[in-house]
Amino acid sequence: MNSSETTICALASSVGKGGIGVVRVSGPLCKVIAKKMLGFVPKPRYAHYGLFFDQENAEIDKGIALFFSKPHSFTGEDILEFQGHGGMSVMRCLLESIISMGAKPAEPGEFLKRAFLNGKMDLVQAEAVADMIDANSKYASKSAFRSLSGVFSSQVNMLTKSIIELRVFVEATIDFSDEEIDFLQFEQVKLKAKGIKQEIETILKSATQGVILREGLNVAIAGKPNVGKSSLLNALTQESSAIVTDIAGTTRDVLKETIHVNGMPLNIIDTAGLHDSHNKVEKEGIKRAYLEIERADVVLMVFDAQDDKLDFSILPKNMDYQFLLLIKNKVDLIGGTIERGVINDIVQLSVSAKHSEGMELLRKELFDIAGLEDFSEGIVLARKRHIIALEASLASIENAIMQLENGAIELMAEDLRFAGQSMGSITGEFSSDDLLGEIFSSFCIGK
């Protein structure tokens, strides 16, 4: 039985007690269910106040019923909504009655999936609905709304169109290669390809910022024992999240806290002190610390201002030093000042975590690293899969330009095809059933 033949239902409001609870139904049985539960089929797009009945014609609740006829509905199918009192027993009775009349409980994200499959929205917009629900700041909410409004989709669709047009032009040249007319003007095609490359890079930058805004910047605090890593975590989060003592090795596991800096989520991770240890528990803590450091977007290497020398050997050997910040802590003990400096091309911040001094300097540095320059510039909330698709499309365009320069026009056309497919996978134009299942299964039930 495919989705168009089944009717689904779910609680569309939050689980728990509330003044109002909403049950949503979508599919071909909506009119049948309405007639049984209301005694009539409601007029489309009109609110009807009255009693709700169960399968045995007993009264369940009194509230508002709404009916939206296909295709003019959220899912593109007939939709029926019951807005009643928000007690769980009432909502349970409503759902049980609807299921007894032929509907089945909706899977996570199934309403959105049907909306996508019925052409009511593309994949980016469907994901944006979930992102608006999960948004943890006003900036994330605004960026998700831009995606929901079609800003991101429009950019992707325009680029996909440009790639297809260039590919058609190149393939026409291949088809008529024996003709005397020169269809392919080398510089013109190269210019168009480079223009597409620049546009992808611009969107990729915005999408990368959108991923940070959605998921947060992962910041790992690393260093030797007793240099003040836990104090730094507490100072940044303004909470006593980590135990702080004068005893070295107090932190033996990974501690995580999330804060917001100018609307940007920061996932702060405190790790165990890095040193040689024969203690079994400490060794496991250090092992976990290395994993977090390798995964982090930014590493704060904390060292004691009283130490004469910095020991970089304690960091993972394969670590990317691109986003490494040196945190010179306990400057209050040497009479130092709170300041920003650069040591061997690496930014160093002098702070006193114990006294929460220099934290604004650190927050600003992390904000600048994230590259979120101005939220009004149109950042769209994006996901990792969008980044992967954009990077794949960019790599294909770069290969296409290289093939053009080498005179391999057939290979250029193939690279352009790959670029178009990668770009189209973002909005769902080219998407496998497995990908759709993975995306929608992560959404809320009832959405």
Order of alpha helices (4+ residues) and beta strands (2+ residues): beta-beta-alpha-beta-beta-beta-alpha-beta-alpha-alpha-alpha-alpha-alpha-beta-alpha-beta-beta-alpha-beta-beta-beta-beta-alpha-alpha-alpha-alpha
